[in-house]
């Protein structure tokens, strides 16, 4: 292939940089809508992305101390460096878990800034010779225009990552999970200065490898709200690591495939979309990418060292999400066994990789065992124990997370099973017709699999392995998940991108149009390269257009570029909670998205035992309940009526907290539930009511099934704040109406 220096269409590095900057700036300006918002986004990104980069660099410094002794000596440097970062991230997260669990008061910047600094110094020491001999060429060929596409993706990333969580439309952004546990659990740990299981939030028992980095961000920035942007940019860094790993690993032998695959992954709509959110899926993609690249090394040399590094990648994936077991570990283990089942040595390599997977997964398994007796709580409670859960909570979780839709626990009297699409219909809707995976990216990956079968064994084993991993991931997604949420399938983006890139390289090698007759076909020609370039630009361009369209469609309710989380907490409806009298403490009913509610707010997820339901279950009288609430320090109840309706008709909600609500709303009565009526007899009074028309069913979170329109309140209060006896209601004229 022609070198950059020999290219007749060479460009100067300055021209490439200028084009990339202009493309990224145009994407950012167009997405945000105005120059001031773009400027705020750039300023925020410059600060937070720099610190996020330092965290990754620090992780690499610590991780390389381990990887340098494990990785094969001939392994690509980029793959070794990316793996060092992945192992280092696990080391930082696990250190945070251990320190926070065994101590109180050490989740502070004065401890963690030096820890990050030492890692950065180590990275500088390990890499002190790696830059020797590097120089920027004076001329670059047209292939470097690929950086323009990456710049557009970065511009879109910045436009979304600089918006505080909670300002998006929930139908697209999965902010429910973000505000309920991805950011809320680290926030509670930071405020308590201690890490432990939270009986009111079962998600605190998940593997929290990425959430520990969010806690680190809060420590470094000196507050939960202050660390939000750093947390989101840290999540986005996993996408950058994935791109670097693919590009750098394939540079020596398959440079074109590496470039094309990396850009297809970077521009995939789901990749960009997740970079806007404080979630964990990009870490899954990163570890999946590492595992696939180490699989390539293992296939090429069958080195036990490559198998060990592969196992470290699988363990890192499990430490960030339970679903990685099904979407990362199972496909990789199946492929490794399929390749090496005839050789006992290779089977041993697979078992060694799985042993290391378990080792990196073990801190979370041990923690859960000590706290609940169940190593994978809240999963498999039927087999390993239900921990602190009462029977109803356990059943609600089991039924709510089964592969098939089941009735709520308990089912309301008016509940009817809505029409359920078949698995084939869901696959068609959520994958075949979904734009999240990139329309042409899916097509190219599918054609790559077809080409494998058409090649009759002339392709390498790694391509078959990529196809097998992808097929197994699709099978797990279809058979094991309820509703087949697209983001659950995110790890599949790695094999899809690598398959698509490989297909484009094969097409580029076609010298003449194969559809023409042999007599009229020229002996040589650029036909294949032109087609490959056109297909690549179309695929990446459509990816970016879809991501841009998503951002503009769900740009949120607020112009929030660079607006801090504490400012968002001062807006409606959270403002009313922040303005309660000093020493107030809220107990929420229905609402579990507690991130913007005041510190110390008491809440419970739909799957955890609610304090009021627990009191009723113990047979306490209304007067005893009031006394119990006072002992808990509760002064106000925050009741979210639409959320009670939604939960009671999807997962289920305790009867004492939901019975009769639909009937009252249908009769045009003020919303109420049995337990509140009892407490009002003991002096509980309405403190404030917040009125807002209920959004249509389409705006409920996509991962949740909305209640029928008939059970949605069409007027009246959306949120009612009650005061315990002795707390005076605010004057009627100061009751806040929605803006």
HELIX and SHEET records of a PDB file:
HELIX    1   1 UNK A    4  UNK A    6  5                                   3    
HELIX    2   2 UNK A   13  UNK A   32  1                                  20    
HELIX    3   3 UNK A   35  UNK A   67  1                                  33    
HELIX    4   4 UNK A   77  UNK A  102  1                                  26    
HELIX    5   5 UNK A  109  UNK A  126  1                                  18    
HELIX    6   6 UNK A  142  UNK A  145  5                                   4    
HELIX    7   7 UNK A  146  UNK A  161  1                                  16    
HELIX    8   8 UNK A  170  UNK A  173  1                                   4    
HELIX    9   9 UNK A  175  UNK A  177  1                                   3    
HELIX   10  10 UNK A  178  UNK A  182  3                                   5    
HELIX   11  11 UNK A  184  UNK A  192  1                                   9    
HELIX   12  12 UNK A  202  UNK A  205  5                                   4    
HELIX   13  13 UNK A  209  UNK A  221  1                                  13    
HELIX   14  14 UNK A  228  UNK A  249  1                                  22    
HELIX   15  15 UNK A  255  UNK A  267  1                                  13    
HELIX   16  16 UNK A  269  UNK A  275  1                                   7    
HELIX   17  17 UNK A  281  UNK A  301  1                                  21    
HELIX   18  18 UNK A  304  UNK A  318  1                                  15    
HELIX   19  19 UNK A  324  UNK A  324  1                                   1    
HELIX   20  20 UNK A  325  UNK A  329  3                                   5    
HELIX   21  21 UNK A  330  UNK A  340  1                                  11    
HELIX   22  22 UNK A  344  UNK A  372  1                                  29    
HELIX   23  23 UNK A  381  UNK A  384  1                                   4    
HELIX   24  24 UNK A  391  UNK A  400  1                                  10    
HELIX   25  25 UNK A  423  UNK A  427  1                                   5    
HELIX   26  26 UNK A  428  UNK A  432  3                                   5    
HELIX   27  27 UNK A  439  UNK A  454  1                                  16    
HELIX   28  28 UNK A  461  UNK A  480  1                                  20    
HELIX   29  29 UNK A  486  UNK A  489  5                                   4    
HELIX   30  30 UNK A  492  UNK A  508  1                                  17    
HELIX   31  31 UNK A  527  UNK A  553  1                                  27    
HELIX   32  32 UNK A  565  UNK A  568  1                                   4    
HELIX   33  33 UNK A  574  UNK A  578  1                                   5    
HELIX   34  34 UNK A  611  UNK A  617  1                                   7    
HELIX   35  35 UNK A  622  UNK A  631  1                                  10    
HELIX   36  36 UNK A  641  UNK A  648  1                                   8    
HELIX   37  37 UNK A  655  UNK A  657  5                                   3    
HELIX   38  38 UNK A  661  UNK A  666  1                                   6    
HELIX   39  39 UNK A  674  UNK A  680  1                                   7    
HELIX   40  40 UNK A  697  UNK A  699  5                                   3    
HELIX   41  41 UNK A  709  UNK A  711  5                                   3    
HELIX   42  42 UNK A  732  UNK A  734  5                                   3    
SHEET    1   A 4 UNK A 586  UNK A 589  0                                        
SHEET    2   A 4 UNK A 636  UNK A 640  1                                        
SHEET    3   A 4 UNK A 717  UNK A 723 -1                                        
SHEET    4   A 4 UNK A 685  UNK A 691 -1                                        
END                                                                             
